[in-house]
Amino acid sequence: MPPSNIIDLPELRDSTGVFHDRADAGQRLAAMLVEYRGSNALLLGIPAGGVPVAAEIARELDLPLDILGASKVLLPWNTEAGYGAVAFDGSVWLNPEYIEHYRLRQETIEEGVAAAKTKVQRRMQRFRGDRPFPPLKDRPVILVDDGIAAGSTLRAAITAVQNAGAGQIIVSVPTGHSHSVEQIAGLVDKLYCANIRSGFSFAVAAAYEQWTDVSEDEVAAILKNN
């Protein structure tokens, strides 16, 4: 039985093409998160794809927006698939099943983690500069991404906000695979996922009519204008 802290939209279950784009997805999530309107909750978008979603929620609910740098640890022969993730504070999560399946050597893992950390640090510097990270202690934090496939990036992000003492951790995503959603829900206080899908094959992009990669320039522009 799925955890009781998962909130979804039953009419969207196991459907594809349910959002026009990330902005539309953010507006749908904002309607689900209305209880947080004008509260002291902090929205943290995960670059790159989570930022345009989070920006819409921030506008709709009058909430402050910041970013949480986190990135997959990629397989050396694939630019998309990963076997773990790192967050801006150095938190690392690795999937032991994937490591065993792909027979990854320790040297390969160390190189992958180092590359991910470099990417996260570069993005944090570009998007936040030298501004101190906002205090999270005893504060509700809403982590936003554009979807949950394996969930490794969110695992690292959750660890980072736990380390910072967040009072309540909420995950908000437009779409997610049912298995991963249930696993992530077990790590947080609440998980909002508008479109939960099951099945062997899953792609975050399938939930959107319009899907493109979000560039770092786009992220910087969104944060500047928010």
N, C-alpha and C positions, 0 to 999 in steps of 0.2 A: 504493500500500500504506500503511495507517495507521501512524502512529508506534508504535514498540514500547513506549513508556512509558505507553500507555493501558491501564488495568485496568478491565474491565467485568464484568458478569454475563451470560454468553452466553444464559442461559435467559430473560432479560428483554428481549433485543434486539427492537426494533420492536413492542413491546407497550405498551398504554396501561392506565391504572388499576392500576398495579402496586404503588402505595403507598397505605396508608389515609390518611395525612396526613403532615405534615412530620416529626413525631416518629418515626413508623414509618420514614420515609426515612432519618432520622439513625441509627436503630438498624441498618438494613441497611448503611449506609456504615461504621459502627463495626466491624462484622464484617469488612469489607474492609480496614480500617486497623489491624487488631489488632497489627501489628508495631510500631506507635508507642505501644502501651499503656505508661503510666508513664514515657515518655521525656521529653526536654527540648524536644520539639516544642511549638509554640504554635499554638492554634486561633484563627483570626480569622474571625468570622462577618461577612458583609456584610449590613447592615440593608436592608430589614427582614426579608425572607423567609429569608435565610440563617441568622439567629440561632437560631430554634428547631431547625433542623437541626443546627447546630454544638453547641447545648447538649446534645443527646442524645449526640453523639459524645464530648463532654467528660466526661459522666457515665459513659459506658460504658468509656472508656479512661483515666480519671483524668488528664486533660490540662487545663492552664489555658486559660480562654476569655477572649477579648477581642473587640473589634469593629474592623473597618476600614471607615471611612466612604468610600463611593464611590456615585456616582449617575449615571444616564443624563443626557445632554444631550438634552432632548426637542424634538421637532418642535413649532413654535409652535401648530399646530392639532390636536395629539394629546397626550393625557395619559399615554400608555403607550409609544408608539414613539419611539425616539431615533436619533441619528446619531453618537453618541460618548458619552464618559463622563469624569468627573473623579474624582480620589481626594483624600483628606484632606490630602495633602502638596502639593497643587496640580498633580499630574500630570494631563495632559489627553490623551485619545486621541480623534481624530476620524476618521470613515470618509469618505475622499475620494470614494468611489463614490456614497454617499448624498448627500453635499453637492452633487455634480454632478447627480445624478438629480433632486433636488428644487430645484435652482437656488437654493440658499440664499445670501443676500447676507452679506457679511462682518459687517455690523451685526447681522443676525439671529443669526449664529453667536456673536458676542461677547456678546450678550444671553443666549443660551441657556447658554453656559459660565458666565457670572456667576451666573445663577439656580441652576445645579447646584452651584456652589461654595458659595453661600449655604446651600443645603439641607444639604450635607455638613457644613459648619462648625456649623450649628445642631444637627444630630444628634450630632456628636462632643461638643459641649458638654453636651447633655442626657444622653447615655449615659455619658460619661466624666468630665465636669466638668473640673477642672484637673489631674487625675492625669497624670503624664508617660507618654508612650507607651512600652510595654515595649521594651527593646533587642532588635533582631533580628539583629544582626551575628553571622555564623557559626552561626546557629540555624535548625533546620528550622521552616518556617512552613507551616501547612496552611490555605489559603484555602477557605472554605465558602460556597456560595450554594445556593439551592433549585433551580437549573437553569441551563442555558446555552442561550439562543436565538441571538441574534447574537453574544454574548460581549463586547460593548463594556465593560460594567462590570468584568468580570474583567480585561480588558486594562489598564485604568487601575489596578486594584488590584495587578496583577502588577508594573507599573512602580514603584508606590509601595514595595513590599517589596524590589524590586531596589535601589532608591535607598537603602533603609535597610540594605543589606548582608546580607540573609538568606543563610544558608549553603546552604539547600536550599528550593526552592519547590514545594509540592505543592498541587494543586487537587483538591477533593473535592466533587462535586455528585451529587444523586440521578439527574438526567436531563439529556440534552443532545442537540442535533441533531448528527448525525455530522460534517457539514462544519465546524461551529463547534468541536466537540470536538477535531478534528484540528488546526485552526489554533491553538487555545489550548495544546494539548499541545506544540506546537513552541516555546512560550515558557517552559515550566517543566520541572522534573526528572521529575515524575510527575503523571498525571492519573487520578483514580478517578471513574468515572461508572457507576453501577449499571445505568442504563437508557438505552442509546444508540438513537436512532431516526433514520431517514432519511426522505426524501420531501420533496415541495414544501411541504406544510403542516406546521407544527410549533407546538405550544403547550406551554409548561412545565406548565401546569395539567392537561393531559391525562394526565399520569403519576399523578395523585392522584385518589383517590375523593372525598376532602373537600378542597376548595380555597377558602380565603378570604384576603383581604388581611390582612397582619399589621400591626397598629397600632403606633405608637410607644410607647403605654402597655404593650402586650404585650411589646415588646422590653425596655423598662425593667424590667418585672417579672421577666422571664427572667434578665436580667443580675444583678438584685438577689438572686435565689434560687439562682444557680448557685455 
